[in-house]
């Protein structure tokens, strides 16, 4: 494999920012802190702090749901993926996001919301036992800090390279602002800021795409240049993905569908508490189910705003990401900002990148503080204290989480494409949790002990595949992304097999304790929206089915009409 270039942004990337740009940036930070202080008035209990008192409308949680994912790593990473792999980046959205988001809304949210759990690991406590709960809590908390660190690292190198700030200053300033508005206003502050950040991010990306497309001569100029440089498959989603055929992504249709479209996608969107937490904060079950469906609509089209900058950069800098260039793939968007945007618009773009960072980091820090407080500290360390104690501890652990994120930020420096690093983390941590969830939800016989052993087996198998089979060259896998898809498949298969084997030799959970936790069992008592027990299943709700059908139909049509 070709050695990647340096992993920080190129030294020559300095933006000609002026007073107008800094004014826009300062104004944004004032608004962010103002939202935090406004949200503080509604924080009276730990439930208010960690889950917004389960009181938010669907449109707010829906936009926060997509914004939480649209972090700096998503923007820089997906643009980098577009520059490196071409149009195949659409798979991360139309194959690797939309179906799983619809599945979460229609099938899994009723299990989460009815059970009144405050976190994803807490559901495993109800379905399996304490060992599965403690292990999943520890794995999730660790992964959340690693992912928050990726966001922090991404923005620190961007700010250092573009504005000339020393990296430690960028880290401290950004970390302080995230810490401030989450500690002050809790999840409500994070969510309402994510709604604002969603629109700021769009305002940053749209000018880059429009001016960039004009610079390269429109779609004809873009496609013509890329075909000459990289071949026809660079501009098609499925071209060259036959088994054994070469393509830029280094993956065939089977590993794309199974590794990305099923295992990685469903593992991320259905069990990642940084996302699910937004839906759990909705005011009722109907709003919780509509949250990922509402988010799926903008998700379908955001791919163009993050992919086009990568393709444009690949035309303007043909050797980007190679040993013959000073620019890494991660430099795609910063380079276009430097080359294309005038002052004022430049200030909005820089603000958009900072907004993206704060959205991604805040999502992971707010989910980390909830899991650590409820699932580890209150459950196993300091039990049965008054609610005010856990509210205070939640604010303290938020500060610790931000400091820990600073410590993990530079692990990402070993990856030329930070999205590849994230996909590696997802294959290690999210996929094993997903296999335990899906088997536990759809198989009543799955025993209490099978959960913890499934988690251990899935995580271990995924790590062995990546660090030994792939990194040591035991099996030739062309790219990091291809290796991530294979690791996800291996982790899922290993976890599933071990769960089945362990179930055959251990006792199942008493059936009376499975009500509302396994598909086909009715929840005890009336639902908060007035439905009879078992009557609010997704297949009995035409309006919700309509939402899901429209989203899936659009997601299926767009890739084949591209």
C-alpha positions as CSV (number, residue, x, y, z in Angstrom):
1,X,0.0,0.0,0.0
2,X,1.2,3.5,-0.8
3,X,2.4,5.5,2.2
4,X,0.0,8.3,3.2
5,X,1.2,11.9,3.4
6,X,1.4,13.9,6.6
7,X,-1.8,13.8,8.6
8,X,-2.1,17.4,9.7
9,X,-3.4,20.1,7.4
10,X,-0.9,21.6,5.0
11,X,1.1,24.4,6.4
12,X,0.2,26.7,3.4
13,X,-3.5,26.6,4.3
14,X,-4.0,30.0,5.8
15,X,-7.3,31.8,5.4
16,X,-7.3,35.6,4.8
17,X,-9.8,36.2,7.6
18,X,-10.6,39.8,8.6
19,X,-12.7,41.6,11.2
20,X,-16.0,40.7,9.6
21,X,-15.2,37.0,9.7
22,X,-14.2,37.2,13.4
23,X,-17.3,39.2,14.2
24,X,-19.5,36.5,12.7
25,X,-17.6,33.8,14.7
26,X,-17.9,35.8,17.9
27,X,-21.6,36.3,17.4
28,X,-22.1,32.6,16.9
29,X,-20.4,31.8,20.2
30,X,-22.5,34.4,22.0
31,X,-25.7,32.8,20.7
32,X,-24.5,29.3,21.7
33,X,-23.9,30.4,25.3
34,X,-27.2,32.3,25.3
35,X,-29.0,29.1,24.4
36,X,-27.2,27.3,27.2
37,X,-28.3,29.9,29.8
38,X,-31.9,29.9,28.4
39,X,-32.1,26.1,28.7
40,X,-30.8,26.2,32.2
41,X,-34.2,27.4,33.5
42,X,-35.7,24.1,32.5
43,X,-33.1,21.9,34.3
44,X,-34.5,21.0,37.7
45,X,-34.0,17.2,37.8
46,X,-31.4,14.7,36.5
47,X,-34.0,13.6,33.9
48,X,-34.2,17.2,32.6
49,X,-30.4,17.4,32.4
50,X,-29.8,14.0,30.7
51,X,-33.0,13.6,28.6
52,X,-34.6,17.1,28.4
53,X,-37.4,15.8,30.6
54,X,-38.7,13.8,27.6
55,X,-40.5,16.9,26.5
56,X,-39.2,18.0,23.1
57,X,-41.3,18.1,19.8
58,X,-40.4,15.7,16.9
59,X,-39.2,18.4,14.5
60,X,-36.6,19.6,17.1
61,X,-35.4,16.1,18.0
62,X,-35.4,15.2,14.3
63,X,-33.1,18.0,13.3
64,X,-30.9,17.4,16.3
65,X,-30.7,13.7,15.4
66,X,-29.2,14.5,12.0
67,X,-27.0,17.4,13.3
68,X,-25.5,15.2,16.0
69,X,-24.2,13.0,13.2
70,X,-23.2,15.9,11.0
71,X,-20.0,16.7,13.0
72,X,-16.6,17.9,11.8
73,X,-15.6,14.3,11.3
74,X,-18.6,13.8,9.0
75,X,-17.9,17.0,6.9
76,X,-14.1,16.6,6.7
77,X,-14.2,12.8,6.6
78,X,-16.9,12.4,4.0
79,X,-15.3,15.1,1.8
80,X,-12.0,13.2,2.2
81,X,-13.8,10.0,1.3
82,X,-15.2,11.6,-1.8
83,X,-11.8,12.8,-2.9
84,X,-10.3,9.3,-2.2
85,X,-13.1,7.0,-3.4
86,X,-15.4,9.2,-5.6
87,X,-19.1,8.8,-5.9
88,X,-19.0,5.6,-3.9
89,X,-19.4,7.9,-0.8
90,X,-23.1,7.8,-1.4
91,X,-23.2,4.3,0.0
92,X,-22.6,5.8,3.5
93,X,-25.9,7.6,3.2
94,X,-28.3,5.7,0.9
95,X,-27.2,2.2,1.9
96,X,-25.4,2.9,5.2
97,X,-27.9,5.3,6.9
98,X,-31.4,5.6,5.6
99,X,-32.6,2.0,5.9
100,X,-31.2,1.8,9.5
101,X,-32.8,5.1,10.4
102,X,-36.2,3.9,9.2
103,X,-35.8,0.6,11.1
104,X,-34.9,2.5,14.3
105,X,-38.0,4.6,14.0
106,X,-40.5,1.9,13.0
107,X,-39.2,-1.1,15.0
108,X,-36.8,-0.3,17.7
109,X,-37.9,3.0,19.2
110,X,-41.1,1.4,20.8
111,X,-38.8,-1.0,22.7
112,X,-36.6,1.9,23.9
113,X,-39.3,4.4,24.7
114,X,-41.9,2.1,26.3
115,X,-39.3,0.5,28.6
116,X,-38.6,4.0,30.0
117,X,-34.8,3.4,29.8
118,X,-32.6,6.4,30.2
119,X,-29.8,4.9,28.0
120,X,-29.2,2.2,25.4
121,X,-27.1,0.0,27.8
122,X,-29.9,0.1,30.4
123,X,-32.1,-1.7,27.9
124,X,-29.6,-4.6,27.9
125,X,-29.9,-4.7,31.7
126,X,-33.6,-5.3,31.4
127,X,-33.3,-7.8,28.5
128,X,-30.2,-9.7,29.8
129,X,-28.3,-9.2,33.1
130,X,-25.9,-7.0,35.0
131,X,-22.8,-8.4,33.3
132,X,-24.1,-7.5,29.8
133,X,-25.2,-4.1,31.1
134,X,-21.9,-3.2,32.8
135,X,-19.8,-4.4,29.8
136,X,-21.9,-2.5,27.2
137,X,-21.8,0.7,29.4
138,X,-18.0,0.5,29.7
139,X,-17.6,-0.1,26.0
140,X,-19.9,2.7,25.0
141,X,-18.4,5.2,27.4
142,X,-14.9,4.4,26.1
143,X,-16.0,4.7,22.5
144,X,-17.9,8.0,23.1
145,X,-14.7,9.6,24.5
146,X,-12.7,8.3,21.5
147,X,-15.2,9.7,19.0
148,X,-15.5,13.0,20.9
149,X,-11.7,13.1,20.7
150,X,-11.8,12.7,16.9
151,X,-14.1,15.8,16.6
152,X,-11.7,17.7,18.9
153,X,-8.7,16.7,16.9
154,X,-10.3,17.5,13.6
155,X,-11.3,21.0,14.6
156,X,-8.0,21.8,16.4
157,X,-5.9,21.1,13.3
158,X,-8.4,23.0,11.1
159,X,-8.3,26.1,13.4
160,X,-4.5,25.9,13.7
161,X,-4.0,25.6,10.0
162,X,-6.6,28.1,8.8
163,X,-6.6,30.8,11.5
164,X,-3.0,30.3,12.7
165,X,-4.0,29.7,16.3
166,X,-1.7,27.3,18.2
167,X,-3.3,23.8,18.4
168,X,-3.5,23.8,22.2
169,X,-5.4,27.1,22.1
170,X,-7.9,25.7,19.6
171,X,-8.4,22.6,21.7
172,X,-8.9,24.5,25.0
173,X,-11.2,27.2,23.5
174,X,-13.4,24.7,21.6
175,X,-13.5,22.3,24.6
176,X,-14.5,25.1,27.0
177,X,-17.4,26.2,24.9
178,X,-18.8,22.7,24.6
179,X,-18.3,22.1,28.3
180,X,-20.0,25.4,29.1
181,X,-23.2,25.0,27.3
182,X,-23.7,21.3,28.1
183,X,-22.9,21.8,31.8
184,X,-25.2,24.9,32.0
185,X,-28.2,23.6,30.0
186,X,-27.8,19.9,29.8
187,X,-29.2,17.9,26.8
188,X,-31.8,20.6,26.0
189,X,-28.9,23.1,25.4
190,X,-27.1,20.6,23.3
191,X,-30.2,19.7,21.2
192,X,-31.3,23.3,20.6
193,X,-27.7,24.3,19.7
194,X,-27.6,21.3,17.3
195,X,-30.8,22.6,15.5
196,X,-29.0,26.0,15.1
197,X,-25.8,24.2,14.0
198,X,-27.6,22.3,11.4
199,X,-28.5,25.5,9.5
200,X,-25.1,27.1,10.1
201,X,-23.4,24.0,8.6
202,X,-25.7,24.2,5.5
203,X,-24.8,27.9,5.2
204,X,-21.1,26.9,5.2
205,X,-21.3,24.0,2.7
206,X,-23.6,25.4,0.1
207,X,-21.3,28.3,-1.0
208,X,-18.4,25.9,-1.2
209,X,-20.3,23.6,-3.5
210,X,-21.8,26.3,-5.7
211,X,-18.6,28.3,-6.2
212,X,-16.5,25.1,-6.5
213,X,-18.8,23.7,-9.3
214,X,-18.5,27.0,-11.2
215,X,-14.7,26.8,-10.8
216,X,-14.4,23.4,-12.4
217,X,-16.8,24.1,-15.2
218,X,-20.0,22.6,-13.8
219,X,-20.9,18.9,-13.8
220,X,-19.5,18.3,-17.3
221,X,-16.2,19.8,-16.4
222,X,-16.1,17.9,-13.1
223,X,-17.0,14.5,-14.5
224,X,-14.8,14.9,-17.6
225,X,-11.7,15.6,-15.5
226,X,-12.4,12.9,-12.9
227,X,-13.0,10.3,-15.7
228,X,-9.6,11.2,-17.2
229,X,-7.8,11.0,-13.8
230,X,-9.5,8.1,-12.1
231,X,-11.6,6.2,-14.7
232,X,-15.3,5.7,-15.1
233,X,-15.9,3.8,-11.8
234,X,-14.9,6.9,-9.8
235,X,-18.2,8.5,-10.9
236,X,-20.5,5.6,-10.3
237,X,-21.9,4.2,-7.1
238,X,-21.9,0.5,-8.1
239,X,-19.4,0.4,-11.0
240,X,-16.7,-2.2,-10.6
241,X,-18.2,-3.6,-7.4
242,X,-18.5,-7.2,-8.8
243,X,-16.7,-9.8,-6.7
244,X,-13.1,-9.7,-7.9
245,X,-13.5,-6.5,-9.9
246,X,-11.2,-3.5,-9.0
247,X,-12.8,-0.2,-7.9
248,X,-11.6,2.8,-5.9
249,X,-13.3,1.7,-2.7
250,X,-11.7,-1.7,-2.6
251,X,-14.9,-3.4,-1.7
252,X,-17.4,-5.5,-3.7
253,X,-21.2,-5.3,-3.6
254,X,-21.5,-8.1,-1.0
255,X,-19.2,-6.4,1.5
256,X,-20.9,-3.0,0.8
257,X,-24.4,-4.4,1.4
258,X,-23.6,-6.7,4.4
259,X,-20.7,-4.8,5.9
260,X,-21.8,-1.2,5.5
261,X,-25.5,-1.5,4.6
262,X,-26.5,-3.9,7.3
263,X,-23.9,-4.5,10.0
264,X,-22.1,-1.1,10.4
265,X,-25.2,0.9,9.5
266,X,-27.7,-0.8,11.8
267,X,-25.0,-1.1,14.5
268,X,-24.4,2.6,14.5
269,X,-27.9,4.1,14.0
270,X,-29.9,1.7,16.2
271,X,-27.5,1.3,19.2
272,X,-25.4,4.5,19.3
273,X,-26.8,6.4,22.2
274,X,-25.4,9.6,20.9
275,X,-28.2,9.4,18.3
276,X,-30.8,7.4,20.2
277,X,-30.6,9.9,23.1
278,X,-32.1,12.6,20.8
279,X,-35.2,10.4,20.1
280,X,-35.6,9.4,23.8
281,X,-35.9,13.1,24.6
282,X,-39.1,13.4,22.5
283,X,-42.4,14.2,24.3
284,X,-44.1,10.9,23.5
285,X,-43.7,7.6,21.6
286,X,-45.1,8.9,18.4
287,X,-42.6,11.9,18.4
288,X,-39.8,9.5,19.3
289,X,-40.6,7.2,16.3
290,X,-40.9,10.2,13.9
291,X,-37.5,11.6,15.1
292,X,-35.2,9.4,12.9
293,X,-37.8,9.5,10.0
294,X,-37.7,13.3,10.0
295,X,-33.9,13.2,10.1
296,X,-33.8,10.8,7.1
297,X,-35.2,13.4,4.7
298,X,-32.3,15.9,5.0
299,X,-29.8,12.9,5.4
300,X,-30.7,11.8,1.8
301,X,-29.5,15.1,0.3
302,X,-26.7,16.1,2.6
303,X,-24.5,13.6,0.8
304,X,-24.2,16.0,-2.1
305,X,-23.0,18.8,0.1
306,X,-20.2,16.7,1.6
307,X,-19.3,14.7,-1.5
308,X,-19.0,17.5,-4.0
309,X,-16.2,19.4,-2.2
310,X,-14.2,16.2,-2.2
311,X,-14.7,15.6,-6.0
312,X,-14.0,19.3,-6.7
313,X,-10.7,19.1,-4.7
314,X,-9.8,16.0,-6.6
315,X,-10.0,18.0,-9.8
316,X,-8.2,21.1,-8.6
317,X,-5.5,19.1,-6.9
318,X,-5.1,15.9,-8.9
319,X,-2.5,14.3,-6.6
320,X,-4.4,15.1,-3.3
321,X,-3.8,12.5,-0.7
322,X,-0.8,10.9,-2.5
323,X,2.9,11.0,-1.6
324,X,3.4,13.6,-4.4
325,X,1.1,16.2,-2.7
326,X,1.4,18.3,0.4
327,X,-2.4,17.9,0.9
328,X,-4.1,15.0,2.6
329,X,-7.6,13.9,1.7
330,X,-8.7,15.6,5.0
331,X,-7.6,18.9,3.5
332,X,-10.3,19.0,0.7
333,X,-12.7,21.4,2.4
334,X,-10.1,23.7,4.1
335,X,-8.3,24.0,0.7
336,X,-11.5,25.0,-1.1
337,X,-12.3,27.5,1.7
338,X,-8.9,29.1,1.2
339,X,-9.2,29.2,-2.6
340,X,-12.8,30.0,-3.3
341,X,-14.6,32.0,-0.5
342,X,-14.6,35.7,-0.1
343,X,-14.6,37.4,3.4
344,X,-17.9,37.3,5.1
345,X,-18.8,34.0,3.4
346,X,-15.4,32.8,4.7
347,X,-16.5,33.7,8.3
348,X,-19.7,31.7,7.8
349,X,-17.7,28.7,6.6
350,X,-15.3,28.8,9.5
351,X,-18.3,29.2,11.9
352,X,-19.9,26.2,10.1
353,X,-16.9,24.0,10.7
354,X,-16.8,25.0,14.4
355,X,-20.5,24.4,14.6
356,X,-20.0,20.9,13.1
357,X,-17.3,20.2,15.6
358,X,-19.5,21.2,18.6
359,X,-22.4,19.2,17.3
360,X,-20.4,16.1,17.0
361,X,-18.5,16.5,20.2
362,X,-21.5,17.6,22.2
363,X,-23.5,14.6,21.1
364,X,-20.9,12.2,22.3
365,X,-20.1,14.1,25.5
366,X,-23.8,14.3,26.5
367,X,-24.4,10.6,25.8
368,X,-21.2,9.8,27.7
369,X,-22.3,11.7,30.8
370,X,-25.7,10.0,30.8
371,X,-24.3,6.5,30.5
372,X,-21.5,7.0,33.0
373,X,-23.9,8.6,35.6
374,X,-26.9,6.3,35.3
375,X,-25.4,3.0,34.1
376,X,-22.1,2.9,36.0
377,X,-22.0,5.4,38.9
378,X,-25.6,5.2,40.1
379,X,-26.0,1.5,39.4
380,X,-22.7,0.1,40.7
381,X,-20.8,2.7,42.7
382,X,-23.0,5.2,44.6
383,X,-26.6,3.8,44.8
384,X,-29.9,5.2,45.9
385,X,-28.8,8.8,46.5
386,X,-31.1,11.8,46.1
387,X,-31.7,13.1,42.6
388,X,-29.8,16.3,43.2
389,X,-26.6,14.3,43.8
390,X,-26.8,12.7,40.4
391,X,-27.5,16.0,38.7
392,X,-24.4,17.5,40.3
393,X,-22.3,14.4,39.5
394,X,-23.6,14.6,35.8
395,X,-22.2,18.1,35.5
396,X,-18.9,16.9,37.0
397,X,-18.5,13.9,34.8
398,X,-19.2,16.2,31.8
399,X,-16.1,18.2,32.6
400,X,-14.1,14.9,33.1
401,X,-15.4,13.7,29.7
402,X,-14.3,16.8,27.9
403,X,-10.8,16.5,29.5
404,X,-10.6,12.9,28.5
405,X,-11.6,13.8,25.0
406,X,-8.6,16.1,24.8
407,X,-6.5,13.2,25.9
408,X,-7.8,10.9,23.1
409,X,-7.8,13.6,20.4
410,X,-4.4,12.8,18.9
411,X,-5.1,9.1,18.4
412,X,-6.8,10.1,15.2
413,X,-3.5,11.6,13.9
414,X,-2.5,8.2,12.6
415,X,-5.3,8.2,10.0
416,X,-5.0,10.1,6.8
417,X,-8.8,9.8,6.4
418,X,-10.5,10.3,9.8
419,X,-13.7,8.8,8.5
420,X,-11.8,5.5,8.2
421,X,-10.8,5.8,11.8
422,X,-14.5,6.3,12.8
423,X,-15.6,3.3,10.8
424,X,-13.0,1.2,12.6
425,X,-14.3,2.3,15.9
426,X,-17.9,1.5,14.9
427,X,-16.9,-2.0,13.8
428,X,-15.3,-2.6,17.2
429,X,-18.0,-1.2,19.5
430,X,-21.3,-0.6,17.7
431,X,-21.5,-3.8,15.7
432,X,-21.2,-6.3,18.6
433,X,-23.8,-4.3,20.6
434,X,-26.2,-4.4,17.6
435,X,-26.0,-8.2,17.3
436,X,-26.8,-8.5,21.0
437,X,-29.7,-6.1,20.6
438,X,-31.2,-7.7,17.5
439,X,-31.0,-11.3,18.7
440,X,-32.3,-10.2,22.2
441,X,-35.3,-8.3,20.6
442,X,-36.4,-11.0,18.2
443,X,-35.5,-14.3,20.0
444,X,-37.2,-14.9,23.3
445,X,-35.0,-18.0,24.1
446,X,-31.8,-15.9,24.0
447,X,-30.4,-16.5,27.5
448,X,-29.4,-13.9,30.1
449,X,-25.7,-14.9,29.9
450,X,-25.6,-14.9,26.1
451,X,-25.6,-11.0,26.0
452,X,-22.2,-10.5,27.7
453,X,-20.5,-13.3,25.8
454,X,-21.9,-12.1,22.5
455,X,-20.5,-8.6,23.2
456,X,-17.1,-10.0,24.1
457,X,-16.9,-12.3,21.1
458,X,-18.0,-9.7,18.6
459,X,-15.6,-7.0,19.8
460,X,-12.7,-9.5,20.0
461,X,-13.3,-10.9,16.6
462,X,-13.6,-7.5,14.9
463,X,-10.3,-6.3,16.5
464,X,-8.5,-9.6,15.6
465,X,-9.7,-9.2,12.0
466,X,-8.5,-5.6,11.7
467,X,-5.2,-5.7,13.7
468,X,-4.0,-9.2,12.8
469,X,-5.7,-10.5,9.6
470,X,-5.7,-7.1,7.8
471,X,-2.8,-5.2,9.3
472,X,-0.4,-8.2,9.3
473,X,-1.4,-9.1,5.8
474,X,-2.8,-12.5,6.5
475,X,-5.5,-11.8,4.0
476,X,-5.1,-9.2,1.3
477,X,-7.8,-6.5,1.7
478,X,-7.2,-3.5,-0.7
479,X,-8.2,-0.6,1.6
480,X,-8.9,0.4,5.2
481,X,-12.6,0.9,4.3
482,X,-12.8,-2.6,2.8
483,X,-11.1,-3.9,6.0
484,X,-13.7,-2.1,8.2
485,X,-16.6,-3.7,6.2
486,X,-15.0,-7.2,6.7
487,X,-14.3,-6.5,10.4
488,X,-17.9,-5.6,10.9
489,X,-19.2,-8.8,9.2
490,X,-16.8,-10.9,11.2
491,X,-17.7,-9.2,14.5
492,X,-21.4,-9.6,13.8
493,X,-21.1,-13.3,12.8
494,X,-18.9,-14.2,15.8
495,X,-21.2,-12.5,18.3
496,X,-24.3,-14.2,16.8
497,X,-22.7,-17.7,16.8
498,X,-21.5,-17.3,20.4
499,X,-24.9,-16.1,21.6
500,X,-26.6,-19.1,20.0
501,X,-24.1,-21.5,21.5
502,X,-24.2,-20.0,25.0
503,X,-28.0,-19.9,24.9
504,X,-28.1,-23.7,24.3
505,X,-26.3,-24.3,27.6
506,X,-27.6,-21.5,29.9
507,X,-31.0,-20.6,31.3
508,X,-33.3,-18.2,29.5
509,X,-34.8,-15.1,31.1
510,X,-38.2,-15.9,32.7
511,X,-40.9,-15.1,30.1
512,X,-42.8,-12.9,32.5
513,X,-39.8,-10.5,32.6
514,X,-39.7,-10.2,28.8
515,X,-42.9,-8.2,28.4
516,X,-42.3,-5.2,26.1
517,X,-38.6,-6.2,25.6
518,X,-39.0,-8.9,22.9
519,X,-40.8,-8.5,19.6
520,X,-44.4,-9.8,19.8
521,X,-44.8,-9.3,23.6
522,X,-47.1,-6.6,24.8
523,X,-45.9,-3.8,27.1
524,X,-47.6,-3.8,30.5
525,X,-50.0,-0.9,31.1
526,X,-51.3,1.8,28.9
527,X,-48.9,3.8,26.6
528,X,-48.3,7.5,27.2
529,X,-50.1,8.3,23.9
530,X,-53.2,6.4,25.0
531,X,-52.7,3.2,22.9
532,X,-53.8,-0.1,24.3
533,X,-51.0,-2.6,25.2
534,X,-49.5,-3.9,22.0
535,X,-51.7,-1.8,19.8
536,X,-49.1,0.7,18.8
537,X,-46.9,-1.7,16.8
538,X,-45.5,-0.1,13.7
539,X,-47.4,-2.3,11.3
540,X,-50.7,-1.1,12.8
541,X,-49.9,2.6,12.3
542,X,-50.6,3.7,8.7
543,X,-49.3,7.2,9.2
544,X,-46.0,6.0,10.5
545,X,-45.8,3.4,7.8
546,X,-46.4,6.1,5.2
547,X,-43.4,8.1,6.6
548,X,-41.2,5.0,6.4
549,X,-42.4,4.0,2.9
550,X,-41.7,7.5,1.5
551,X,-38.2,7.6,3.0
552,X,-37.3,4.1,1.8
553,X,-38.7,4.6,-1.7
554,X,-36.7,7.8,-2.1
555,X,-33.6,6.2,-0.8
556,X,-34.0,3.2,-3.2
557,X,-34.8,5.4,-6.2
558,X,-32.0,8.0,-5.9
559,X,-29.0,5.7,-6.1
560,X,-30.2,4.0,-9.3
561,X,-31.2,7.3,-10.9
562,X,-27.8,8.9,-10.1
